[in-house]
Amino acid sequence: MEVSRMKSAAIFLLIFSSSLVLAPFLHANITPGKVILDYAGRYFSDRSSPDYSSYDRDMSMHVAKKIKVKYNVDLDLTSYSAFDLLEIEALLKCKKSDESVESLLKHFQK
């Protein structure tokens, strides 16, 4: 009986410790970077504001990186705004297996 408890404890510790080791890597792929969080709570007067331009660029880079990692799709940052990229990410998440990526992107061509 004591041996089985020790085995159970060893298995638990093995599983728990491996999840602790992997947690920071999994968390890094999901959460926005510090650069994006610097814009939290800020308001922009209009799209021509320099702060808005830097926000849009940083957000575009973040979302494009997420799309590249998760869906293996390279997107040109100059062709899409951050909000376009967020919408593209949502469409890729809901994409049917027989749909092509190009068919989803044609709606965003400028």
N, C-alpha and C positions, 0 to 999 in steps of 0.2 A: 504494500500500500504506500509506503514512504517513497519507494522508487518511482511509482507512477506519478506521485505528486511532484517529485523532482523533475521528471520528464516533462510534465505539463508546464511547470514553471519555466523550464529551459526553452520549450517551444514558444511560450508566450513572450519571453524576453527576446528571443531571436526575431520574432515577427515585429514586436514593438520597437526594438532598436533599429531594425532596418527601415521602418516607416519614419523614425526620427531622422535618420540619415538622408532619406530621399525627400522629406517635406520641403526643405528650402528650395530645391531644384524645381519641384512641382509648383510651388507657390510663385516662383520667379516667372514662370511662363504664363501665369494667370493674371497677376496683379500689374497695374500700370506702374511705370517707372517713376522715380522721384521727379523727373522733369515734368511729367504730366500732372502730378499731384501739386506742383508749384502753382498751377493755375486754378486750383480749387477755390471757389468762392469769389472769383474775380468776374467783373462785368466789362463788356467791351461796348464802346459807344456805337461803332459801326465796323463794317468789314475792312475799311481802309486804315483802321487803327494799327499801328506797329505791333502792339501787344497781341491783337487778334491774329495778325499774320504769323507771328512766331508760335502762337498757340496752335494754329491750323497746321503749320509745318511739323511741329513736334508730335501732335496727335496723329497726323498722317504717317509719319515715320513709325510710330508705335503700332498703329493698326496694320500697316503694311507688313511689318515684321511678324505680327501675330498671324496674319493670313499666310505668309510664306512658311512659317513653322507648322501651322496646323493643316493647311490645305495644299502646300507646295505650289503656290501660285505667285509668280513675280508680277508686281504691278508698278507701273511708272507713276511716281509720286507727283509729277508735274501735270498729269492728266486728270487727277481726281482730287477732290477736296477731302478733308477729314470725314465729313458727313457722308460723302459718297462711299468712302472706304468702309465706314461703319455699316452702311446699307449693303454693300457688296459682301461683307463678312456675314451678315444675317442671311443673305440669299444663298451663300455657299453652305451655310449650316443647314439650310432647308432644301438644298439642291437634290433633285432626284438622280438616281444613278445613270439614267440614260440622257440626262441633260448635259450639254457641254458648257464649259466655263465661258466660252466666247459668247454663247447665247445670253448669258446673264450680264456680261459686260457691255453688250451692244447698246443697252439702255442708258449707259453713262458716257457715251462718246460725246466729246465736245466738238 
